[in-house]
Amino acid sequence: MKFQMQASAGTDCKNPTEMPPEILILIALECFLFSVFGVVISVQALRVVLADTLTEEAVEHQWTNVSVWYSGLSVSAKLVLEWGFLALLADDW
């Protein structure tokens, strides 16, 4: 809702500039990536709850798996932010 208010503020104030499309792409990608963070932790919780027995090896495997997913998502989220920053800088040149 705040994003829509900010996007329409330029029109409401008779400002001819528009919000760059990179901003919308950036917000959508970050929303997707952070939603996947929630999916990963939910899947981990479900696997623990539904497991018959939890051996030390199974727990270690699950934590390793989740750590790999979190690392990949973290790097991806930071790369998307960096791309957005550079894209906005490139548009201003």
C-alpha positions, 0 to 999 in steps of 0.5 A, a space after each residue: 500500500 505504501 509503495 502504491 502511495 509513493 508511486 502515485 505521489 509523483 502524479 498527484 503532485 504534477 511531477 512529470 517523473 516516474 518511478 523507475 521500473 527497476 524499483 518494481 522489479 527489485 521489490 518483486 524479486 526481494 518479496 519472492 526471495 524472502 518468501 522462499 526463506 519462509 518456505 524453507 524454514 516451514 519445510 524444515 519444521 514439517 520434516 521434523 514434526 512428521 519424522 518418526 525418529 530423529 537421529 543425530 545424522 538426520 538432524 545434521 543432514 537437515 541443518 546442512 540442507 537448510 544452511 545451504 538453502 539459506 546461504 544461496 537465498 542470502 547471496 541471491 537477495 544481496 545480488 538482486 539488491 546490488 543489481 538494482 542499485 547499479 541499474 538505478 545508477 546507470 539510468 541516472 547517467 
